């Protein structure tokens, strides 16, 4: 499956949206994005002594689509912000990982953290669409864009390296 990792120097373009539009959908565009998470535990004598994690924010072109006759650069900006919200949550996840204390239940802790961040991400994506009326509310859209930019900057040291 093709995927684009979030990168501060790359903004989505319509050619990145390769999925088939859903003619039944009220939406004029859909961004499919998500967070991948993997980890490894270092053990000595069955005791956990350390860990490594990889957290990435991805955009999935084949599952993202748009209706060409109904979109413009404003809608593209709305879709980009969905991807930026995914990156924000990847950063929040990385920040939380730095506070994890070694324990024998790390695997469970990591799974719970991942599930929690996925829930928070889904909630924020929903709130963003509601408060921006799926980009129709220009003022709501700008408020979200400014807010996410500030939050991304505050977590800059946790940004994706992609």
C-alpha positions as CSV (number, residue, x, y, z in Angstrom):
1,X,0.0,0.0,0.0
2,X,1.3,3.4,-0.9
3,X,1.7,5.9,1.9
4,X,3.2,9.4,2.4
5,X,4.9,10.1,5.6
6,X,4.1,13.6,7.1
7,X,6.8,16.1,6.2
8,X,7.0,19.8,7.2
9,X,8.3,20.6,3.8
10,X,5.6,18.9,1.8
11,X,2.0,19.9,1.4
12,X,-0.6,17.6,-0.1
13,X,-1.6,18.2,-3.7
14,X,-4.7,16.9,-5.4
15,X,-2.6,14.4,-7.4
16,X,-1.9,12.7,-4.0
17,X,-5.6,11.7,-3.7
18,X,-5.8,8.5,-5.8
19,X,-8.9,6.8,-4.4
20,X,-12.2,6.6,-6.3
21,X,-14.7,9.3,-5.1
22,X,-17.8,8.0,-3.4
23,X,-20.7,9.5,-5.5
24,X,-23.1,8.9,-2.7
25,X,-21.1,10.9,-0.2
26,X,-21.9,14.5,0.7
27,X,-18.2,15.1,1.2
28,X,-16.3,16.6,-1.7
29,X,-12.9,15.1,-0.5
30,X,-11.7,12.6,2.0
31,X,-8.2,12.4,3.6
32,X,-7.2,9.0,4.9
33,X,-4.4,9.3,7.4
34,X,-3.3,7.6,10.5
35,X,-0.5,6.8,13.0
36,X,1.6,3.7,12.9
37,X,3.4,2.5,16.0
38,X,5.9,-0.2,16.6
39,X,8.2,-0.9,19.5
40,X,10.9,-3.3,20.7
41,X,11.9,-4.1,24.2
42,X,15.5,-4.8,25.4
43,X,15.7,-7.5,28.0
44,X,18.4,-9.0,30.1
45,X,17.6,-12.0,32.3
46,X,13.9,-11.6,31.4
47,X,14.0,-8.1,32.9
48,X,13.1,-5.1,30.6
49,X,16.1,-2.7,30.5
50,X,15.0,-0.4,27.7
51,X,12.9,0.1,24.6
52,X,12.8,1.7,21.2
53,X,9.7,3.1,19.5
54,X,8.8,4.2,16.0
55,X,5.8,6.5,15.6
56,X,4.8,7.8,12.1
57,X,2.0,9.9,10.7
58,X,0.9,8.7,7.2
59,X,-1.4,9.8,4.5
60,X,-2.9,6.9,2.4
61,X,-3.4,8.0,-1.2
62,X,-5.4,5.0,-2.4
63,X,-8.0,5.6,0.4
64,X,-8.1,9.4,-0.1
65,X,-10.2,11.0,-2.8
66,X,-11.8,14.1,-4.2
67,X,-14.6,15.2,-6.6
68,X,-12.6,17.3,-9.1
69,X,-15.6,19.4,-10.1
70,X,-16.3,20.5,-6.5
71,X,-13.0,21.3,-4.9
72,X,-10.6,24.2,-4.8
73,X,-7.5,25.3,-2.9
74,X,-9.5,26.1,0.2
75,X,-10.8,22.5,0.4
76,X,-7.2,21.2,-0.2
77,X,-6.1,23.3,2.8
78,X,-8.9,21.7,4.9
79,X,-7.6,18.3,3.8
80,X,-4.0,19.2,4.6
81,X,-5.1,20.2,8.1
82,X,-6.6,16.7,8.6
83,X,-3.1,15.4,7.9
84,X,-1.5,18.0,10.2
85,X,-3.8,16.9,13.0
86,X,-2.6,13.4,12.5
87,X,1.0,14.7,12.8
88,X,0.0,16.6,16.0
89,X,-1.1,13.4,17.6
90,X,2.0,11.5,16.5
91,X,4.0,14.3,18.3
92,X,1.8,14.0,21.4
93,X,2.4,10.3,21.4
94,X,6.1,10.7,21.1
95,X,6.0,13.2,23.9
96,X,4.1,10.8,26.1
97,X,6.5,8.0,25.3
98,X,9.4,10.1,26.8
99,X,7.6,10.0,30.2
100,X,7.2,6.2,30.3
101,X,8.8,4.4,33.2
102,X,10.4,1.0,32.6
103,X,8.2,-1.8,33.9
104,X,7.2,-5.4,33.1
105,X,3.9,-4.2,31.7
106,X,5.4,-1.9,29.0
107,X,3.7,-3.9,26.2
108,X,0.3,-3.3,27.7
109,X,1.1,0.3,28.5
110,X,2.2,1.0,24.9
111,X,-1.0,-0.7,23.6
112,X,-3.2,1.5,25.9
113,X,-1.3,4.6,24.9
114,X,-1.7,3.9,21.2
115,X,-5.4,3.2,21.6
116,X,-5.8,6.4,23.6
117,X,-4.0,8.6,21.1
118,X,-6.1,7.0,18.3
119,X,-9.3,7.9,20.1
120,X,-8.1,11.5,20.8
121,X,-7.1,11.8,17.1
122,X,-10.5,10.6,15.9
123,X,-12.3,13.0,18.3
124,X,-10.2,15.9,17.1
125,X,-10.8,15.1,13.4
126,X,-14.6,14.9,14.1
127,X,-14.5,18.2,16.1
128,X,-12.5,19.9,13.3
129,X,-15.0,18.9,10.6
130,X,-17.9,20.0,12.9
131,X,-16.5,23.3,13.8
132,X,-15.3,24.1,10.3
133,X,-18.5,22.7,8.7
134,X,-16.2,20.5,6.5
135,X,-14.4,23.7,5.4
136,X,-17.6,25.7,4.5
137,X,-17.2,27.8,7.7
138,X,-14.2,29.9,6.6
139,X,-13.8,31.6,10.0
140,X,-13.9,28.2,11.8
141,X,-11.4,26.8,9.3
142,X,-9.0,29.7,10.0
143,X,-9.3,29.3,13.8
144,X,-8.4,25.6,13.5
145,X,-5.5,26.3,11.1
146,X,-4.0,28.8,13.5
147,X,-4.6,26.6,16.6
148,X,-3.0,23.5,15.0
149,X,0.0,25.6,13.8
150,X,0.6,26.8,17.3
151,X,0.3,23.3,18.8
152,X,2.6,21.8,16.2
153,X,5.2,24.5,16.9
154,X,5.0,23.9,20.6
155,X,5.8,20.2,20.0
156,X,8.4,20.8,17.3
157,X,11.1,18.7,19.0
158,X,8.8,15.7,18.6
159,X,8.1,16.3,14.8
160,X,8.3,13.5,12.2
161,X,11.7,13.3,10.6
162,X,10.2,12.1,7.2
